[in-house]
Amino acid sequence: MKCLLVANESAEVLFYWTDPEFEQRIQEQYVVSQEEGEGLPAFEDSINTLFAPIIISCSTMVDRLGDNYTSFSTENNHIYVLHQFEECLYITVNGDGDETEDDLKRKIYVIKKLTEIMFGMVTISGALLRKEMRPQGTEQRNRLWKKLRSLLETYSCLRENDQSFLVEAVERLIHPTLCEQCIEFLERRLVQQINSNMDRMGEEVLHAFILVHTKLLAFYSSRNASNLCPSDLLALIILVQDLYPSKIDLDDTSEVLESSSVPDVFYTPEPSPPERESGDSPPVFQFVDPDVQMAEDSLKTLEAATPDPSAPSRVFLEAKECPMMPHSMYCLPLWPGITLVLLTKIPNSHVAASVCYCLEAFVKLEKRLCEGHEGAAAMRGQPSVQEQRSRLEKLIKTCASMDIQTSQLQNAWTDFKNKAFSRSGSGFTRDLLPSCRNMKTQLCGVYRQFFAAECMGSSQRLAPHLQERALSMVQEKLMDWKDFLLVKSKRNITMVSYLEEFPGLIHFIYVDRSNGQMIAPSLNVTDRTDSELGKGPLADFIKNKVWSLVATAQQYLQKGYPTVTLRDGDYFYCYFLWFENETGYKLEVKDIPSSPDDAAPVGMLTFDYYSTAVSWPVSCGSPPVSRSCDQHGPQRIMVHAAVFRLFMICNLCGEFSELSAQALLISVKNHGKFLQS
């Protein structure tokens, strides 16, 4: 029994998702409580009635105490986890024991990340976010909620089955020759041809990558593009998997193909059925929502119309100019399980950078005013007032020239100037807070008018013949590799390469947090698939051990423990976190700070926990690892180095120390050293 709800301060439902068991439980509850002759209420009304007391009590506690509770359990062992983001309250529930409190907390942060990817800076304004997540039209609202539910279910399934989403890092296919050829192909042929074509309608391809299921075959970014952060890339993989679900139970009975060159002979698996074809074995990631009654008209969930294959999706990604820069994402399926993704810079994207600059200034000002700073102290650390005024007035003129409605923004700006800069105004005091918040809302409104998904016209996209050309070019390039890649994605790395050197080792996961990538042996647990771990119950047993170790290690890391060694029967679990500088020398970490209980879970999708590591104090080891080290002895410096994590499972005959882990790390890095480029 599972449920997730997003509501505003008025206890209005902005989004909800339930599994069939939870839905049935609520319907049975209202069947018992309804009076004779009355019909059942709409399901959304039932959800609202069920959670309204919790939402109201949370709002009351925030108003009176400035704090709120984050979780509680009921007498029937249902776990409730709550988190407040600005004006929205997120609530997750689990009643079947499948999810822990940390799992529920992670789900909240993931759905928030997905809404930021879909809506951008609109999520900063509660009033505008309500318009996005709860459109007035019933059909449009059903379509949006259906999409969000599908994304949430796709993430949950990936989290349960895919190691890369377990540790929230990107897994690349280990085949240096082919990867290098594909990257060169993307750069010199595909991207260059598209960006030089006049039919691109002002769009410019910034990133292009090829996915084989959830694994990255090749990734190319143009020289003027910002780096695509790992959390954004993981979120994009979720979007791709939701559009084109993968079959994870492919019957791979071949020997593993580990050659670094093009093989002369390789196994060709049976062709996959056409996408979304009905049959006895539907794809695992293809979800069918139960009938859900909606408010007002009690209609069943409306099936979304078949999307235009040439239509892009609007996504908002982190860039150096703006933390939520709008992009267009084109997902072009090459074959079932293999997808080409193009991320393009859209026309007028410079407006997003201007809005972001102005919005950031008002966010900082609001924060300092709330902290009690007034006058010149409130503006300390901000760009000059004249510069801010010039940028904002230039933005208003730009919007007006593009037929964007700016009257409300102009009125808000006039009101702000009269209070902040005129002699009769209050100046930079707490009285300026309402005007400051109004400016934030109006800036987000202009941003929404420019970049909301419904503003994407049929002409604002790459021409269909350009997309078809890109598709055919990549298909021609990978035609001879197609079957090999599908098998390789299931047998990316095997333990055979390591067992002779490390006897007793059963499994490991190596994560390099400096680039957000991971290396791990394949872990297939389907009944149809033979693996090194056997098949069926044995493989599933090992998989459960791995998942349990990762969850335990993350809990200890959040409490400040960088090294964990546990024993469970015949198994040893080992977890090591360490730092290295650019030359590969290990840095000794001292006093890793522990996170509060209500902090975001350790990971990348939920919150980039490892970005905070650059402020952790470390000491230089021996031999010297940095010129900043004192020759007379180690001193404390600030970390500016790669962050590494390593999980391992071994049995009794192979108890591993940290020294053994470092030897394994060297072996793994040599195996996948091309990933460092």
N, C-alpha and C positions, 0 to 999 in steps of 0.2 A: 504494500500500500504506500503509494508515493504521491506527493503533490508539491507544486511550486506556484507561488502567488506573488504578483507585484501589484501593489496598491498605493494610492496617494494618501495625503493626510486627511482627505475627506472620505476615506474608506471606499473609494471608487476603484473597482477592479480595472487595472490597466493590462493585465495579462495573467492567464492561469494555465497550468498544465496538470493533468492528473492521469494516473494509470487506470485501467479498467476496474481494478479492485477498489480503489479509493472512490471512484465515481459510483460504483454499485453500492458501496457502504453509505454514501450520502443519500442516494435515492431511497434506499431501504429505510433510512432514518426518517425521511420526510413522508414516506408511505405510512409509517406508524403514527406520526404526529399530525397528519392532516385530518381535518374534520370531514364528516360524511358529506358527500356531494361536492367537495372542492377538488379541483384538479391539482396535479403536481406543479410546483413552481418551476420556472425556467432554471436550468442547472446553474447558470451564472448567478442568479439570485440566491440559490441555495449556498453557493460558495461564499457569496458576500455575507449572507446571514451567519454562516459558520465562523468566519474570520473577523467579522466586525468588532466583537468585544476585544479581541487581541489588538487590532489596529488602534482602537480608541484608547485602550489602556497604555499602549506604547506612546501615543501622541501626548497623553496626559503626563506620563513620566518625564518625557523630554521637556514639556513646557514648565513643569514644576520643579524637577530635579536636575534638568540638563543632562540626564543620562537615561539609559534604557537597558533592559535585560536582553541577552543575546541568545539564550537557549533555555528550554525547560522540557521535562518529561511528564507525561500524564500517567494516570493509574493503569491504563491499558498498554503501557510501554511504547507509546508514540513519542517520537523525538521531534521537537519543534526547534528550528534554528532561525533567528531573525537578524537582519542587518539593515540599517538605515543609510541610504545614500541620498544626500540632499533632501528632497521632499518625498522620496519614494521609499516605501518599506518593502523589503523582500522577505518572504517567509517560505521555508521548505519544511516538509513533513515526511517522516518515514515511520511506518508502522509494522513492517515485516522483518526488521532486523538486518536487512541487506546492506544498509548504509550506516556509517558512523556519523558522529557530529561533524568531524572533519570533512567527510564526504559531502554532507549537506552544505557546509559552509563553502566548499570549493564550487559546488553547483551554482550557488548564488553569484560568486565572482565570475564564473564562466558566462552565465547568461547576461551579466552586466557587460562583459567584454564583447559579447556578440551584438548587443544592442549598440554599443559604441562603434563597432565596425559597420553596422547598418545605418546608423543615424548621425554619427559624427558629433560635433559640438552642440547639437540640439539637446543632447542628454544633460547638458549643464543646467538647462532651464526646465523646471518641473512642469510649467504650464505648456511649453512647446512639446516636451516629451509625451505629455498626455495626448496631445493631438496626433503625434506619430504612432503611439502604441495603441491608442483607442480611437481610430477614425470614426467619423459619424456614420458613414454608410455601413450597414450590416455586412454586405458582401465583401467590402474592402477589409473590414475588421476580421472577418472569418478567414480571409485569405492570408492576412498578415499573421494572425495567431497560429494558423496552420503551419506557416513557414517557421515561426519561432519554435513551435513544439517539435517539428521535425528536426531542426538544428539541435535542440536539447537532447532528443533521443539519439541522434547520430553521435553527438559527443559522448553520451553515456555508454553507448555501445563501443566506441573507440577506446574509451577509458578502461573498459572491462576486458578488451581483447588485444589491444595494440600497445606494445612496450613504449613506443615513442610518445603516446599520450599518457601513459602511466607516469613517466618521468618528465613529460612536457619538454621534449627536445626533438629535433628533426633528424630522422634517420635517412642516410643517403645510401644508394646502391653502391656496393664496393666493386667497381670495375673501372679503374683509372683510364684505360685506353678509350673505352666507349664514352665515358663521361667527358673526357677532354674533347673528343670529336664533337659531341653534341653541344658543348658550350661554345666551341669555335663556330659551329654551324649556326647557333642562335645569334651570335654576335655578327658574323660577317655576311650572312645571307638573309636570315629571316627578319631580324629587327631592322637591319639596314635597308632592306627592300621596302618594308612597310613605312618606315619614317621618311623615306625619300619619295613616296607616292603621293600624288595630289589628292587622292580620294580618301585620305585618312581624316578628313573633316576637322582639321586642326588638332587632332589627338596625336600624341607621341608615345610610343612604347617605351616605358622606363624599365620594366622587369619582364622577363619571360622565363618560364620554367616548365619542366616536364615531370609529371608525377606518374609513378607506377603503383597503383593502389595508394597507399599513404607515404610511400618512399620517394625521395627526391633523386631523380636521375641526373638532371642538369639544371643549373640556375645561372642566369645572366642578368646583370644590371648595367644599364648605360652609364656612361661616365658622369653625367650631370644629375644622376638620380641619388637620392638618399639611400642609406642602407635599409633593407627590409628587416625589421627586428624579428627575432624568433617567435615572439608571442603573436605578431600579426601573421606570420607565415603559418603557424599552427591553426589560427582561426580561419585562414583562407583554405587550408586543407579540409577543415570541417565543412566549409561551404561547398567545396568541390565534391566531397564525399556525399553530401546531402543531395546534390544535383545528380551525380552519377555514382550510385552505391556500388561497392565492390562485392564480389563473391569471395568470401574468405575460406571457403571449404573446397578450394580447387584440389582435385585428386592428383597430387604430384607424387608419382611413383618412380620418378627418374633419379639417377644419381645426380649429386650436386655438381653444378658447373662452376668451378672456381678459377678457371684460367683467366689470366689478365689480358689475353689476346682473343681475337675472334675465333671461336671454336670451329673445327672442321665439321663436326657432327654434334648436334645437341638435340635433346628431347623436345618434341613438339606436343604440348598438351592438347587435349580435345578442345575444339573451339567452344568458347563461352556462348551461351544463348544470347539472343538480342536483348538490349537493355529494356528492363521493365516488362519482359514478356511473361505472360501468365503460364504457370506450369506447376509441377509437383514440388519443386524446390525453389521458392522465391529467394532472391538475394537476401542475405542476413540484414543488410543495412537498409532494406526497403521497408518502410513502416506504413502500416495502415491504421489510421486513427479510428477509434470507435465513434459511433454516432454520439454527438455531443449537442445537447439542447442549448441554444443561446438565449440571451435576454430579448426583450421586446417581442419578437415574433416567434420564438421557440422553434426556429428552423433548425434542421440538421446541418452539420458542417458542410459548406458548399465546396465542391471540388474545384480547385483552381484551374483556370483555363490553361491549355498547353502553351508554355512560354515560347516566344519567338526565339529560335535557336541562334539568331544573329544578334539578339538584344543583349547588351552587357548588363552587369549588375553594378550598382553604385556602392563602393566600399570606401571607408575612411581609415587611412593608415598613418602611422607615425612617420613624420619627415622632419628634416632639420628646420624647415621654415614654419611648420605647423604640426602640433601633435595629432591632429585628425585631418590630414590633407585628403580631399576627395580624389578618388581614382575610378576609372572604369575597369571592371574585370571581365575578361572574355574567357569562358571555359569551352574549349574545343575538344570534344572526345575523339581521340584517334582510333582507339579500339576499346572494347569493354575492359576497364581496368587501367587504361593508359590515357592520360589527358594532358593537353597543352593548355597552359594558362598564360594570358597576356594581361599585364597591368599598364594602363595608359594614363598619361597626364592629360587632363581635360582642358579645354579652352577656359580662360578666365580663372584658372586655379590660383592666380596671384591674389585674387580677392580674398581667398581663404586665409592667406598669410596676413593680409592687412586686418581682417576681422580678428584673427587670433592675437595679433599684436595689441590691438585695442582692448580686446576682452581680457587678456592677461593683465593689463594695467589696472582695469577695474576690479579684477579678482584680488590682486595684491592690495589695492587701496581698501577694499571692503574688509579684508583680513586685518589690516593694521588699524582700521577704525574700530573693529570689533574688539581688538586687543587693548583699546584705550588710547592709542596714539592720536594726537590731533595736531593741526597746523602743519608746520614744516616737517615734523617727525612722521606724519602720515605719508608724506611723499618721499621719505628717505629711501634710497635704494631703487627708486623708479627713474625712468628716463625723464628728461626735463619736461615741464608742463607745456612749454611752447611746442616741443616736438610732438607730444601726444595730441595737442589740439590740432596741429597741422595735419598729422596722419589721419585723424578721425574726420576732419572736414574734407580732406581729399577723398576719403572712402565714401562719404555721403555724396559727393559730386559724381564719383565713378558709378555708384549705384543708380543715381538719378539718370545718368546718361544711358544706362542699360535698361531703362523702363522698370526698375525695381522700386516697389513702393517703399519710400523712405520717410513718409510724413511722420509716422510714429517715432522713428529714430531721431528725426530732426527736433520734434517736440521734446523728447526726453533729453536730448543734448542741450537744448535751450534752457530747460528747467535746471539741469545740472550746472551749467555755466552761471546762471543767475544766482544759484545758492553757493557755488564754490568760489567764484571770482569777483562778483560784484560787491560793492561796499555794503549794500543793504542785505546781502546774503549771510548765511551762518558760517561760511568758510569750511575748512576741512575739519568738521566735528562729527559726532555721532548722528547729528541731525541729517547728515548727507547720506546716510545708509540707504534709505528708501530710493533716492534718486540713483545711487550707485547700482542697486539691484535692478532697477528699471532699465538702466543702460545695458546691463548684462543681458537682460531678456530681449531687448530690442536688437542688440548685435546678433544674438543667436537667431532672432527672427529673420534678419537679412541673410544670414548664412543659410538658413533653411530655404528661403526663396531661391537662392542661387543654386543650391546643390542637392536639394531633396530628390529622392528617387523619382517622384512623379513628374519632376521638371525635365526629365530626360526625354527629349523628342526623338522621333524616328531618324532625324537627320544627324543627331549628335551621337554618332558611332562610326566605327570603321565600316567602310562599304562592305556589303556581303561578299563581293567577289574577292576583296582583300583577305577576308577571313577564310574563304574557301581555298584561296591560293596558299595561305599559311598552313592550313590543314593538310593539303596535298603535298606540300614540300616536306613537312615533318614525317608524314606517312611514308613517302618515298625514301627518306633517310633511314627510317627505322623498320622498314618492311622485313628485312632479313633478320632483324633482332627481336621482333615482336614476341614470338613464343619463348625465346630465351629469357626476355625480361620478365614475363609473367611467372616463369618458374623461378628465376633469380630472386624475385621479390619475396618468395616463400622460403628461399634457402640463401639468404643474403650472406650470412656468416654461419659457420658450423663450429661446434666444439672440437671437432677432429683436429683442427689446426693448433689447438692449445693443450689437449689432454696429455700428450707425450711429455711436454715441458712442465705441465702443472697437474700431476695426477691427483685425483680426488676432487678436482674442481668440477662442479656440475653446471653452473651457469654464472654469468657475470653481465653487468651493464656498466658501460663506461660513458660518462657524459662530460663533454667539454663545454662549460658554461661561457667561455669567452666567445664562442661562435654559435652556441645553442644547438650543437649537434651531438649525436650519440652513436655508439657502436655496441651491438649486442648480438649474440647468436640467435638464430631464428628459434621461435618457440611456438610450434604448431601443436594444437591440442584437439583437433577434430578427430572424430572416430574413423574418418576415411583416410587420414593421412598418417603414414609412418614417419617417425622422426628418431633422432638419437635418444630421445627420452622414452621411446616406445610409442604407444598410441592409446587413446582413450583414457582410462582412469589414472594410469601412471603419469602420463604427460600432464593431465589436469591437476594432479596432486602437486607436481613441481611448479606448475604455473601459479597455483594458489600460494605456495611458499614464497615465490618471487614477489607477488603482489603484497603479501603480508609484510615482507621485509622492507619494501619501499615505503609502505605506510608507517611502519615503526621507525625507520630511519628519519623520515621527515618530521615525525613528532619529536624525536630526540634533538634533531638539528634546530628545531624551533625553540628548544629549551637551552641551546647553547653547546651541544655536544657534537664535535666534528668527527668523532670516531666511535663506532658502536660495534661490539662483537657479542653475539648472543648464541646460545645453544638450545636447540629444540630436538630432543631425542638424538638421532644419529646425525643431525645436521648442525653445521655452524653457519651463522649469518654474519657477514662482515660488511661494514660500511665505512668508507673513508672519504673525507673531504679535505683537500689541500690546495695550496696556491703555488703557482710557478711564475717565475718571471719570463721574459722573452727568450732567454737562453736555456730554459728548461730546469733551472735550479729551484729546489723547493724552498718556500718561505714558511717560517714557523708562525702560526697564528696564535695569539694569546687573547684569552677572554673574549670569545665570540659572544656578542650580545644576544640575550634571549628575547624572544618576542612575547608580547602580552597574549593572553588567552583569546582575546577578541581580534587579534591581528589576522591578516589574510593568510591562507595556507601557503606553505612553501611551494614554489613553482614558478612558471613563466606566464601561463594563460591568466591566472588569477591576479598575480602581482609579481613583478620581476624582483624576487627576493635577492637574487645574486647581484643586482646592480648596487645594492647597499653594501656589498662586500668591499668596495673600493675605499670605504671609510673605516674598515676594520683595522686595528693596530696589529702589525706583524713585526717580527724581528728578523734580521738577516742571518742566514745560516753560514756554514762553512763548506766549501770555499765561498768567497764573497760573491754575492748575487746582484749587487747594485753599487754603483759608484757613490751613492749617498751613504753607504755604510761606513761607520767610523773604523779606521784601521786598528784602533786600540780595543775594539770589542764591539759586540752587536748593539745596535740602538733601534729604537722603535721608529718605523717609517709608515707611511700610508701606502696601502696596496694599490698598485696600478699594474696588475698582472692577470694572467689567465686563471680562472677558477675551474677546478676539476672535481668531479665526483666519481666514485667507483663503488658499485654494489657487487657483492659476490655471495654465492652459496657454495659450500663445500661440505663433504662428509667427514667422518671421523679420521680417515686415513690422510686427509689433506687439510689439517688445520692451518689457516693462513694468518700470517702476521702482516704488519704494515710494510715490512721489507718485501714480502712475497707479493703484496699488492703493487708495489712500485715496479717489481720485475714484470708483473703481468701488464701493467700500464705501458711499459716500454714496448713489450711485444705487441700490444693492441695498437699503439700509436704507429709502430712500423707497418702493421698490417693495413692501417687506413691513413697513412701519412698524407695522402693526397687531399684529405679533408681539411688540412690546415691551410690550404691555399685559398 
